[in-house]
Amino acid sequence: MTTVALTSENFEETVRSNETVLVDFWASWCGPCRSFAPVFESASAAHPDVVFAKVDTEAEQDLAARFGIMLIPTLMAFRDNVLLFAQAGALPATALEELIGKVQELDMADVRRQVEADVRRQVEAKAGTGS
């Protein structure tokens, strides 16, 4: 499968309408980004059930700013519209394969329960401080 170019216009819909989406934030002038590109493309071919997408941080500066991208490449993994992983730096092929496997193995019902519990704790902590 070829990678999808993400923009501010199609980002939300792509993440929302696909089970697993890996997003590579990159720029053409970035050496590590160019080195990571073939690894990302190869994984894309090996995992047709996963959407592999790229955000050109030069063309999509607002989108990069929205996600606080400070270093590139930055890889993000979404599953069921939940951000599960975000890390700057080019991954070797074995680490990318391991990440894909872990993202696909997650029990998303458990992830959602954990997120809800974290939000409750944050709300309770904020209420306890009078903020």
N, C-alpha and C positions, 0 to 999 in steps of 0.2 A: 504494500500500500504506500502511496506517496504521501508526503507530509502536507498538511493543510496550512495555508497562510492565515494567521489570525490578525484581525484588526479590531478596533473599538466597536465596529458595527457587528461583527459576527462572533466575538469572544463568548459572550454570555450564552448565546444560543448553542454554540458548539459544546461548551462544557455541560450545559443543562440537558442536552438531548443525546448525550453519549455516556455510556457507563464509565469508561476509563479514558482519560485524556492526559497525555503527557505534553507539556508545553516547554519548548526551548526558547528562552529569550536570548537573542543574539544580535550581532552587527557584522556587516561585511568586512570591516577593518580589523576585527578582533581575531588574532591568531589562534587562541584556544577555541574560539567558536568554530573556526574553519577546521580545526583538528577534530572537534567533536561531531561535526556534521555527518561524516560517513558512518560513525558509530550509531548515531541517531537514525539515519536512513536505513542501515542494516537491520536494526531492531524493528523498525517500522515494517520492513518486508517480512520479518519473522513472526510478527504479531498482528495479523489482520483484524483481530477483534479489539484492538486498542487504537484510538485516534492519536496520531503523532502530529503535533502542531508546532508552528514556529511563529514567534513574534519578532519582527525586525524592530529593534529598539530605536533605531534612527527614524524610521518612518512612523512608528507608533509610540511617540514619546509620552503621550498622555496615558496610554495603557501601561507602559513601563513604570511611570510615576505612580499610577494607581496601586501597583503591586510592590512599590518601594524597591525597584530593581536598582541596585547600586553597583553590582559587579556582573559581568557577563563572561561566559554563558551562565545563566541561571536556569535550572530545571525545576519545574513544578509538576506534581502529579495530583490529578483530581479523580475521584471516583464517586459516582452518584452525587455529583455537584458539591462534594466536600473536598477542600484542599487538604491533602494528606502529607505532602512532602514539598519542601522548597529548599534548594541549596544551590549556592553559586559554585562554579567550577565544572570542568569537563570530567565526566565519569568515564572510566574504562568500560569496555563492552561487558565484562563479567559483572561489574557493579551495576550497570544499567539493567542487565538481565535479572539480577537478584532483586533490584528495586521493583521491576515489573511483576515478578512473582509474588513479592510481599504485598504489593498493592492489590493484586487480584485475589490473594488468599484471605484478606481481611474480612471479618464478620462486620458488615456495615451497620447492622442493628446495634451491635455492641459499641461501635464507634459513635453512633448517634447518641446512645445512652451516656457515654463518657462526655461528649460535648455538652449535652443538656445538664449534666451534673456540674461541669466546670462553670457553665453560665450561671446556674443557680448559686454556686459558691461565690462567684464574683458579685452577683446582685446582693446576696446576703452580707458580704464583706463591705460593700459600698453603703448599704443601709445601716450597718453597724457603726460606721464612721461618721454618719450624718452628712455625707457628701451628696 
